[in-house]
Amino acid sequence: MIKREEISQYINKNYDIHPDYPWSKFPGYAAFRHKESGKWFSLIMNVTGDKIGLSSKEEIDILNVKAEKEFIGALRNKSNIYAAYHMNKDNWITINLNETTNISQIKDLIEDSFNLTGPS
């Protein structure tokens, strides 16, 4: 299981970006944005498992990242990746951090999302 703090530390170290918490109603939702444009490239949320199609109502941490459309179908075949929660499902995926064993499994996805959401 990956802890949200590991994601924050990785992004801070590699992109010099700290999370912001845009919703007072959802204090556990951490958005990571490009400094120049303010666009999100990833979002960590705590939701119940049923929000991503699991049978559990237990709270889990998830990470939303943007992915290339051509790869989304194949990515969703992985055991820890789901259709995006609360984002455009054609462009974003959700990673269940409780089912992810180490951060190296998702570093490339974070980098892709950073690049896909960056300045044109």
C-alpha positions in Angstrom: 0.0 0.0 0.0 1.3 3.5 -1.0 0.7 6.3 1.5 -0.4 9.7 0.2 2.6 11.2 1.9 4.9 9.1 -0.4 3.1 10.6 -3.5 3.4 14.2 -2.1 7.1 13.7 -1.3 7.8 12.2 -4.8 6.0 15.1 -6.5 7.7 17.7 -4.3 11.1 16.2 -4.9 10.7 15.8 -8.7 8.5 18.7 -9.7 9.0 21.1 -6.7 5.2 21.2 -6.3 3.3 21.0 -3.0 -0.4 20.0 -2.8 -3.1 22.5 -2.3 -6.5 21.6 -0.7 -9.1 23.5 -2.7 -12.3 22.2 -0.9 -13.0 22.9 2.7 -15.8 20.3 2.5 -13.2 17.7 1.5 -10.0 18.4 3.5 -8.4 15.2 2.4 -8.5 16.0 -1.3 -5.0 17.2 -2.4 -4.5 18.8 -5.8 -1.2 19.0 -7.5 -1.0 21.8 -10.1 1.4 23.2 -12.6 3.0 26.3 -11.3 2.5 28.2 -14.5 -1.0 27.4 -15.5 -2.6 26.1 -12.3 -3.8 23.0 -14.2 -4.1 19.8 -12.1 -1.9 16.9 -13.1 -2.9 14.7 -10.2 -5.4 14.6 -7.3 -5.3 12.5 -4.2 -8.7 11.8 -2.6 -10.0 9.7 0.2 -13.3 8.0 -0.9 -15.2 4.8 -0.1 -14.3 1.8 -2.3 -17.8 1.7 -3.8 -17.0 5.0 -5.6 -14.6 3.2 -7.9 -16.6 0.0 -8.3 -15.4 -2.0 -5.3 -17.9 -3.8 -3.1 -16.4 -2.2 0.1 -17.6 1.0 1.8 -14.2 1.2 3.5 -12.4 4.5 3.0 -9.4 4.3 0.6 -6.9 6.7 -0.8 -6.9 7.1 -4.6 -4.8 9.0 -7.1 -6.3 10.5 -10.3 -3.9 11.1 -13.2 -4.4 12.0 -16.8 -3.3 9.4 -19.3 -3.1 9.1 -23.1 -6.4 7.9 -24.5 -4.7 5.0 -26.4 -3.4 3.5 -23.1 -6.4 4.0 -20.8 -8.1 0.6 -21.8 -4.9 -1.4 -21.2 -4.2 0.5 -18.0 -7.6 -0.3 -16.6 -6.8 -4.0 -17.0 -4.3 -3.7 -14.2 -5.6 -4.7 -10.8 -5.0 -1.3 -9.1 -6.3 1.0 -11.9 -9.9 2.0 -12.4 -12.1 4.2 -14.5 -11.5 7.8 -13.3 -13.5 8.8 -10.3 -15.2 12.2 -10.7 -13.1 13.1 -13.8 -13.4 12.5 -17.6 -13.1 8.8 -18.0 -11.8 9.2 -21.5 -8.7 11.1 -20.3 -8.1 10.2 -16.7 -7.6 7.1 -14.6 -7.9 6.3 -10.9 -5.2 4.4 -9.0 -6.2 2.7 -5.8 -3.3 3.4 -3.5 -4.3 0.6 -1.2 -3.7 -1.9 -4.0 -0.5 -0.3 -5.2 2.6 -2.0 -3.7 5.3 0.7 -4.4 5.6 4.1 -5.9 7.8 2.9 -8.8 4.6 1.3 -10.3 3.1 4.7 -10.8 6.0 7.1 -11.3 5.6 7.0 -15.1 1.9 7.6 -14.9 2.5 10.7 -12.7 5.1 11.9 -15.2 2.8 11.3 -18.2 0.0 13.2 -16.5 2.4 16.1 -15.7 3.5 16.3 -19.3 -0.1 15.9 -20.7 -1.4 18.7 -18.6 1.5 21.1 -19.1 1.7 24.2 -21.2 1.0 23.5 -24.9 
